[in-house]
């Protein structure tokens, strides 16, 4: 509860965002569409998939049942995926995934439990250009089109 309160105090919504990429993702992808699930985290992932419309998705095996409707888009290799979805209990390999990602790929890290150490680690990772922390998970990108920025946003 304390970690959520801390997050809520430093987070914001779309007002004051200076990144068109993040602003459009938030307002057109996450805020404008209807809820697709009662689970906030699953809802965030489903809306993200719908917004980004990836051709290929890499999902860790423990999450595949939750997103079974996307079986035709799944790939077994990270290098072929447009969108990569992992749970934060994979935090030992999050850095490895970020290292092999290209600037067109996006990574969604689903939080089993909010891990401020993992968030700090991703914030300070020089390869991460855009980090959007939603508390239930984070969007990570190596976009070359913009400056390095970290966002804390409420869903």
ChimeraX attribute file (.defattr): number of C-alpha atoms within 10 A of each C-alpha:
attribute: neighborCount
match mode: 1-to-1
recipient: residues
	/A:1	6
	/A:2	7
	/A:3	12
	/A:4	11
	/A:5	10
	/A:6	10
	/A:7	19
	/A:8	15
	/A:9	9
	/A:10	11
	/A:11	15
	/A:12	16
	/A:13	15
	/A:14	17
	/A:15	7
	/A:16	8
	/A:17	15
	/A:18	10
	/A:19	15
	/A:20	10
	/A:21	13
	/A:22	19
	/A:23	16
	/A:24	15
	/A:25	18
	/A:26	21
	/A:27	13
	/A:28	13
	/A:29	20
	/A:30	20
	/A:31	16
	/A:32	11
	/A:33	12
	/A:34	10
	/A:35	15
	/A:36	13
	/A:37	13
	/A:38	8
	/A:39	9
	/A:40	14
	/A:41	18
	/A:42	19
	/A:43	17
	/A:44	24
	/A:45	23
	/A:46	19
	/A:47	24
	/A:48	19
	/A:49	18
	/A:50	13
	/A:51	16
	/A:52	13
	/A:53	12
	/A:54	17
	/A:55	14
	/A:56	21
	/A:57	26
	/A:58	21
	/A:59	24
	/A:60	14
	/A:61	12
	/A:62	9
	/A:63	14
	/A:64	16
	/A:65	12
	/A:66	11
	/A:67	13
	/A:68	11
	/A:69	9
	/A:70	15
	/A:71	13
	/A:72	10
	/A:73	14
	/A:74	20
	/A:75	17
	/A:76	13
	/A:77	12
	/A:78	18
	/A:79	16
	/A:80	16
	/A:81	23
	/A:82	22
	/A:83	24
	/A:84	26
	/A:85	22
	/A:86	23
	/A:87	19
	/A:88	21
	/A:89	15
	/A:90	14
	/A:91	18
	/A:92	10
	/A:93	12
	/A:94	18
	/A:95	17
	/A:96	10
	/A:97	17
	/A:98	19
	/A:99	14
	/A:100	12
	/A:101	23
	/A:102	16
	/A:103	15
	/A:104	12
	/A:105	21
	/A:106	23
	/A:107	23
	/A:108	24
	/A:109	22
	/A:110	24
	/A:111	19
	/A:112	12
	/A:113	13
	/A:114	17
	/A:115	15
	/A:116	12
	/A:117	10
	/A:118	17
	/A:119	20
	/A:120	10
	/A:121	13
	/A:122	22
	/A:123	21
	/A:124	12
	/A:125	13
	/A:126	11
	/A:127	20
	/A:128	22
	/A:129	21
	/A:130	25
	/A:131	22
	/A:132	19
	/A:133	21
	/A:134	22
	/A:135	23
	/A:136	19
	/A:137	25
	/A:138	24
	/A:139	20
	/A:140	23
	/A:141	22
	/A:142	23
	/A:143	18
	/A:144	13
	/A:145	9
	/A:146	12
	/A:147	11
	/A:148	16
	/A:149	13
	/A:150	17
	/A:151	20
	/A:152	18
	/A:153	20
	/A:154	16
	/A:155	16
